[in-house]
Amino acid sequence: MNEPKFTRTASVFTMNCIVEVDIRASPEIVWNLLSDAKGFPQWNSTITAIEGEIREGERLKLHVPGTSRTFSPKVSGVVPARRMVWSDGVAPIFRGVRTFALTPRSSVSTAFTMEERFSGLMFALTKRMLPDFGPIFVAYANDLRREAERVASAGER
């Protein structure tokens, strides 16, 4: 089985978390899952709800397990079936930027990468309060892989 690879790098004012996994499904199938806000909680165990639409310029409201806090990233850099960015916060205070990238490996295989970069002056003070993103990112990638491969094998779109 193809397990996600997680890496984390950090300095005083930044932290990068990256997860990568190969998915036996086309980029279009993977993209359809990543861009369907209402369907997200059905396949993704790291998100309980998304309010809004995942499209260029939209501000989402993300609800995640284990906290009552709502995250409000703005969607940008959308290239359907290839990439998008979700960003929140105010530079140089504290900012989180999550980039999703899909790279076709063949007509039926996609390399999925999700990278989140945290930065800012407040990051140095708050980094000890942040969760361990390894298990969260691996669960996200595994959930996406499992659902995309299920859809691909069922011949759905």
Buried (B, 14 or more C-beta within 10 A) or exposed (E): EEEBBBEBEEEEBBBBBBBBBBBBBBBBBBBBBBBBBEBBBEBBEBBBEBEBEBEEEBEBEBBBEEEEEEBEBBBEBBEBBBBBBBBBBEEEEBBBBBBBBBBBEEEEBBBBBBBBBBBBEBBBEEBEEEEEBBEBBBBBBBBBBEBBBEBBEEEEE
